[in-house]
Amino acid sequence: MEKRPPVLFFYPTFNCNEHCSFCFFKNKASRYKNHIPFDKIKTNINYLTKKFSIRSIVMAGGEPTIYKDFIPLMDYLGKKYIFKSRLDNFYLATNVIKCADKKFTDYLYKFFIPSCNILSQLDIATTTLEENKAMSKLKKNGILNLSERLVNINNILILTKDNILKTPQIIKFLINIYRKYYKNSNSYFQIELRIPFLIRSSANTYLAVPKAKDIKKHLTRLVSLIANEEIPMILRNIPLCYVDNLIDIDCFVKKSNPSREMIEFGPDSFSNPEKIKPEKFLSRIIRYKECKKCKFSYKCSSIDSDYFEKFSYPTLKPF
């Protein structure tokens, strides 16, 4: 199999306007409060895309939309990379709080519609959408504003011990969005269920881990709700054999490749792009010997081994 170019991840800022319990950049956010100078971002992207033949870029954070030069940065990326089809994929990871402002949405949407000639997608953190919470209201309004514009969206719902009981309400909200705006459109709408990746340098991810019995109890219901609507779905860091009565495997989408690598820079590493080297992709597919004969192994991301060793999660039972 031919090795694909690495994915470029860059973080214009580690600052954020939300405080997720599982965040693995909290320590960095407190240490690196400054935003990367706009000119340095352009220099790094130009250098790294040429050196590594980059075809996929992810802008994340922190919260990238609060970067001080976010609009000039998007204009630059659009003019040089997105609208000229110099990429295969461009992703913006955001909590969409700023998209509650319709003027901001009116600016942003043109970068994430099917006519861009590349797969250009918003990765939206929908982990917390509680009723009667001001921040959640802003996020819901942001999702609604973007959906009215039919942008390409991947809704990422990270299952934590704090939100696991509330996840059916979040899924039902997303289903209503899909029915109203996306069901008969050419735009992309997807739901990704994930349990936190365990970053050894961050205690936050370990503290956010839901109980195994809660995952088993709620996961099948969530999958059933999504599959019944035929909404494209991803399970990430969740093995397919954790879902009872798997309804329709065709609704699942293969997400990552075990041979994929990433390169990244942020406020802690932007000054020496020539020293940046490819690393293993965080969301790589994890393989176990018991998975080799599973008929769904080519679509399953399996699960971090620490979940078995430290949290007494059920052993795998491949199909």
VEXGUMI-451699 format. One line per field, with one value per residue (C-alpha): residue number from 1; residue in three letters; x, y, z. Coordinates in steps of 0.25 Angstrom, whole numbers, plus 5000, padded with zeros to 4 digits. Last residue first. Layout:
<nuros>
seq <- NUM, ...
type <- ALA, ...
c1 <- X, ...
c2 <- Y, ...
c3 <- Z, ...
</nuros>
This chain:
<nuros>
seq <- 319, 318, 317, 316, 315, 314, 313, 312, 311, 310, 309, 308, 307, 306, 305, 304, 303, 302, 301, 300, 299, 298, 297, 296, 295, 294, 293, 292, 291, 290, 289, 288, 287, 286, 285, 284, 283, 282, 281, 280, 279, 278, 277, 276, 275, 274, 273, 272, 271, 270, 269, 268, 267, 266, 265, 264, 263, 262, 261, 260, 259, 258, 257, 256, 255, 254, 253, 252, 251, 250, 249, 248, 247, 246, 245, 244, 243, 242, 241, 240, 239, 238, 237, 236, 235, 234, 233, 232, 231, 230, 229, 228, 227, 226, 225, 224, 223, 222, 221, 220, 219, 218, 217, 216, 215, 214, 213, 212, 211, 210, 209, 208, 207, 206, 205, 204, 203, 202, 201, 200, 199, 198, 197, 196, 195, 194, 193, 192, 191, 190, 189, 188, 187, 186, 185, 184, 183, 182, 181, 180, 179, 178, 177, 176, 175, 174, 173, 172, 171, 170, 169, 168, 167, 166, 165, 164, 163, 162, 161, 160, 159, 158, 157, 156, 155, 154, 153, 152, 151, 150, 149, 148, 147, 146, 145, 144, 143, 142, 141, 140, 139, 138, 137, 136, 135, 134, 133, 132, 131, 130, 129, 128, 127, 126, 125, 124, 123, 122, 121, 120, 119, 118, 117, 116, 115, 114, 113, 112, 111, 110, 109, 108, 107, 106, 105, 104, 103, 102, 101, 100, 99, 98, 97, 96, 95, 94, 93, 92, 91, 90, 89, 88, 87, 86, 85, 84, 83, 82, 81, 80, 79, 78, 77, 76, 75, 74, 73, 72, 71, 70, 69, 68, 67, 66, 65, 64, 63, 62, 61, 60, 59, 58, 57, 56, 55, 54, 53, 52, 51, 50, 49, 48, 47, 46, 45, 44, 43, 42, 41, 40, 39, 38, 37, 36, 35, 34, 33, 32, 31, 30, 29, 28, 27, 26, 25, 24, 23, 22, 21, 20, 19, 18, 17, 16, 15, 14, 13, 12, 11, 10, 9, 8, 7, 6, 5, 4, 3, 2, 1
type <- PHE, PRO, LYS, LEU, THR, PRO, TYR, SER, PHE, LYS, GLU, PHE, TYR, ASP, SER, ASP, ILE, SER, SER, CYS, LYS, TYR, SER, PHE, LYS, CYS, LYS, LYS, CYS, GLU, LYS, TYR, ARG, ILE, ILE, ARG, SER, LEU, PHE, LYS, GLU, PRO, LYS, ILE, LYS, GLU, PRO, ASN, SER, PHE, SER, ASP, PRO, GLY, PHE, GLU, ILE, MET, GLU, ARG, SER, PRO, ASN, SER, LYS, LYS, VAL, PHE, CYS, ASP, ILE, ASP, ILE, LEU, ASN, ASP, VAL, TYR, CYS, LEU, PRO, ILE, ASN, ARG, LEU, ILE, MET, PRO, ILE, GLU, GLU, ASN, ALA, ILE, LEU, SER, VAL, LEU, ARG, THR, LEU, HIS, LYS, LYS, ILE, ASP, LYS, ALA, LYS, PRO, VAL, ALA, LEU, TYR, THR, ASN, ALA, SER, SER, ARG, ILE, LEU, PHE, PRO, ILE, ARG, LEU, GLU, ILE, GLN, PHE, TYR, SER, ASN, SER, ASN, LYS, TYR, TYR, LYS, ARG, TYR, ILE, ASN, ILE, LEU, PHE, LYS, ILE, ILE, GLN, PRO, THR, LYS, LEU, ILE, ASN, ASP, LYS, THR, LEU, ILE, LEU, ILE, ASN, ASN, ILE, ASN, VAL, LEU, ARG, GLU, SER, LEU, ASN, LEU, ILE, GLY, ASN, LYS, LYS, LEU, LYS, SER, MET, ALA, LYS, ASN, GLU, GLU, LEU, THR, THR, THR, ALA, ILE, ASP, LEU, GLN, SER, LEU, ILE, ASN, CYS, SER, PRO, ILE, PHE, PHE, LYS, TYR, LEU, TYR, ASP, THR, PHE, LYS, LYS, ASP, ALA, CYS, LYS, ILE, VAL, ASN, THR, ALA, LEU, TYR, PHE, ASN, ASP, LEU, ARG, SER, LYS, PHE, ILE, TYR, LYS, LYS, GLY, LEU, TYR, ASP, MET, LEU, PRO, ILE, PHE, ASP, LYS, TYR, ILE, THR, PRO, GLU, GLY, GLY, ALA, MET, VAL, ILE, SER, ARG, ILE, SER, PHE, LYS, LYS, THR, LEU, TYR, ASN, ILE, ASN, THR, LYS, ILE, LYS, ASP, PHE, PRO, ILE, HIS, ASN, LYS, TYR, ARG, SER, ALA, LYS, ASN, LYS, PHE, PHE, CYS, PHE, SER, CYS, HIS, GLU, ASN, CYS, ASN, PHE, THR, PRO, TYR, PHE, PHE, LEU, VAL, PRO, PRO, ARG, LYS, GLU, MET
c1 <- 4928, 4939, 4937, 4947, 4949, 4940, 4945, 4952, 4957, 4972, 4976, 4964, 4963, 4978, 4978, 4972, 4960, 4956, 4955, 4946, 4943, 4953, 4951, 4937, 4938, 4946, 4957, 4968, 4961, 4966, 4980, 4978, 4979, 4977, 4973, 4980, 4973, 4986, 4994, 5008, 5018, 5024, 5035, 5036, 5050, 5050, 5037, 5046, 5037, 5024, 5026, 5019, 5009, 5005, 5011, 5007, 5011, 5002, 5004, 4995, 4999, 4988, 4977, 4965, 4951, 4943, 4929, 4918, 4903, 4907, 4908, 4893, 4886, 4897, 4889, 4898, 4909, 4922, 4926, 4928, 4940, 4939, 4952, 4944, 4931, 4927, 4913, 4906, 4891, 4882, 4871, 4870, 4885, 4886, 4876, 4881, 4895, 4891, 4883, 4894, 4904, 4896, 4897, 4910, 4916, 4910, 4915, 4929, 4929, 4932, 4946, 4947, 4958, 4967, 4966, 4968, 4981, 4989, 5003, 4998, 4987, 4976, 4967, 4953, 4941, 4936, 4923, 4924, 4911, 4911, 4905, 4910, 4903, 4896, 4883, 4870, 4873, 4881, 4873, 4860, 4863, 4878, 4875, 4864, 4874, 4885, 4875, 4871, 4886, 4888, 4876, 4881, 4895, 4890, 4893, 4907, 4910, 4919, 4925, 4929, 4925, 4931, 4920, 4927, 4917, 4924, 4918, 4918, 4911, 4896, 4895, 4883, 4891, 4902, 4892, 4886, 4899, 4903, 4889, 4891, 4905, 4900, 4889, 4899, 4908, 4895, 4891, 4876, 4877, 4890, 4898, 4911, 4919, 4915, 4929, 4928, 4937, 4934, 4937, 4944, 4945, 4951, 4944, 4939, 4925, 4921, 4920, 4930, 4938, 4926, 4920, 4930, 4926, 4911, 4913, 4921, 4909, 4899, 4906, 4903, 4915, 4924, 4920, 4923, 4931, 4942, 4951, 4953, 4956, 4962, 4963, 4968, 4977, 4982, 4968, 4970, 4958, 4964, 4979, 4984, 4971, 4963, 4975, 4978, 4964, 4963, 4976, 4971, 4958, 4965, 4975, 4972, 4970, 4956, 4951, 4962, 4957, 4969, 4972, 4969, 4972, 4973, 4980, 4980, 4988, 5002, 5014, 5023, 5033, 5023, 5012, 5022, 5028, 5016, 5008, 5020, 5022, 5007, 5006, 5018, 5012, 4999, 5007, 5004, 4994, 5000, 4995, 5005, 5006, 4992, 4987, 4997, 4992, 4978, 4982, 4977, 4963, 4954, 4946, 4943, 4945, 4940, 4944, 4958, 4973, 4983, 4984, 4987, 4987, 4992, 4990, 4996, 4992, 5004, 5005, 5000, 5008, 5005, 5000
c2 <- 4957, 4961, 4960, 4970, 4970, 4978, 4991, 4989, 5004, 5003, 4991, 4990, 5005, 5006, 4998, 5009, 5004, 4998, 5007, 4998, 4998, 4988, 4980, 4977, 4963, 4960, 4950, 4959, 4966, 4956, 4959, 4974, 4986, 5001, 5010, 5023, 5035, 5041, 5040, 5035, 5046, 5054, 5063, 5078, 5083, 5091, 5098, 5105, 5116, 5109, 5100, 5104, 5113, 5102, 5092, 5079, 5067, 5055, 5041, 5031, 5016, 5012, 5018, 5027, 5029, 5017, 5021, 5013, 5013, 5001, 4993, 4993, 4989, 4984, 4977, 4981, 4991, 4989, 4979, 4992, 4996, 5010, 5019, 5026, 5021, 5028, 5031, 5035, 5037, 5026, 5032, 5018, 5018, 5030, 5026, 5011, 5016, 5024, 5013, 5003, 5013, 5015, 5003, 4998, 5012, 5013, 4999, 5003, 5016, 5029, 5034, 5049, 5048, 5041, 5052, 5062, 5056, 5061, 5056, 5042, 5046, 5036, 5038, 5041, 5033, 5036, 5036, 5043, 5048, 5052, 5063, 5066, 5075, 5070, 5072, 5063, 5059, 5071, 5083, 5079, 5064, 5066, 5077, 5069, 5057, 5066, 5070, 5056, 5052, 5063, 5058, 5044, 5049, 5054, 5042, 5041, 5056, 5056, 5042, 5046, 5042, 5051, 5055, 5060, 5066, 5065, 5077, 5081, 5094, 5095, 5110, 5107, 5097, 5107, 5116, 5104, 5099, 5113, 5115, 5101, 5106, 5119, 5112, 5103, 5114, 5120, 5107, 5105, 5092, 5085, 5084, 5079, 5069, 5075, 5079, 5082, 5077, 5087, 5081, 5084, 5072, 5078, 5085, 5096, 5094, 5085, 5096, 5099, 5111, 5119, 5117, 5126, 5140, 5138, 5130, 5142, 5151, 5141, 5142, 5129, 5124, 5130, 5118, 5108, 5099, 5098, 5088, 5093, 5083, 5084, 5072, 5068, 5081, 5090, 5092, 5106, 5110, 5103, 5106, 5120, 5128, 5120, 5119, 5134, 5138, 5128, 5134, 5149, 5145, 5138, 5149, 5149, 5134, 5133, 5124, 5115, 5110, 5104, 5099, 5093, 5096, 5082, 5082, 5070, 5069, 5072, 5069, 5068, 5079, 5087, 5087, 5089, 5102, 5108, 5105, 5110, 5123, 5126, 5123, 5132, 5143, 5142, 5143, 5131, 5135, 5137, 5130, 5118, 5113, 5113, 5108, 5097, 5091, 5091, 5085, 5071, 5075, 5064, 5074, 5084, 5098, 5107, 5121, 5115, 5119, 5109, 5118, 5117, 5102, 5094, 5080, 5076, 5062, 5053, 5049, 5035, 5022, 5014, 5000
c3 <- 5059, 5069, 5084, 5091, 5106, 5114, 5120, 5134, 5134, 5135, 5127, 5117, 5115, 5114, 5101, 5094, 5086, 5073, 5060, 5053, 5038, 5032, 5045, 5041, 5038, 5050, 5047, 5051, 5063, 5073, 5070, 5074, 5064, 5067, 5056, 5057, 5063, 5069, 5055, 5058, 5056, 5044, 5047, 5051, 5052, 5039, 5045, 5056, 5062, 5062, 5073, 5086, 5080, 5070, 5060, 5055, 5046, 5045, 5040, 5033, 5033, 5042, 5033, 5038, 5037, 5031, 5031, 5038, 5032, 5024, 5037, 5038, 5051, 5061, 5071, 5083, 5080, 5088, 5076, 5067, 5076, 5081, 5080, 5069, 5064, 5051, 5046, 5033, 5036, 5032, 5041, 5048, 5049, 5057, 5068, 5068, 5070, 5082, 5088, 5086, 5093, 5105, 5113, 5109, 5111, 5124, 5129, 5125, 5133, 5126, 5125, 5128, 5139, 5129, 5119, 5129, 5134, 5122, 5118, 5116, 5106, 5106, 5094, 5100, 5096, 5082, 5074, 5061, 5054, 5040, 5031, 5017, 5007, 4994, 5001, 5003, 5017, 5021, 5025, 5033, 5036, 5039, 5049, 5055, 5056, 5063, 5074, 5076, 5077, 5088, 5096, 5095, 5100, 5113, 5122, 5116, 5119, 5131, 5130, 5116, 5102, 5092, 5082, 5069, 5059, 5045, 5036, 5022, 5021, 5017, 5020, 5029, 5035, 5039, 5046, 5053, 5058, 5063, 5070, 5077, 5081, 5087, 5094, 5100, 5105, 5112, 5119, 5119, 5113, 5111, 5098, 5103, 5094, 5081, 5077, 5062, 5051, 5040, 5026, 5013, 5004, 4991, 4979, 4988, 4982, 4993, 5004, 5015, 5011, 5007, 5020, 5028, 5025, 5026, 5039, 5045, 5041, 5047, 5061, 5067, 5059, 5069, 5079, 5067, 5076, 5065, 5058, 5043, 5033, 5019, 5010, 4996, 4996, 4985, 4980, 4976, 4985, 4997, 4996, 4993, 4993, 5003, 5012, 5011, 5014, 5025, 5032, 5029, 5036, 5048, 5051, 5066, 5068, 5074, 5062, 5065, 5079, 5086, 5076, 5062, 5047, 5040, 5026, 5016, 5003, 5009, 5000, 5012, 5009, 5001, 5011, 5022, 5016, 5012, 5025, 5033, 5026, 5026, 5041, 5044, 5036, 5045, 5058, 5067, 5078, 5092, 5104, 5104, 5118, 5122, 5109, 5109, 5122, 5117, 5103, 5107, 5108, 5115, 5124, 5113, 5117, 5106, 5100, 5097, 5096, 5090, 5078, 5063, 5065, 5053, 5048, 5035, 5031, 5026, 5011, 5008, 5008, 4996, 5000
</nuros>
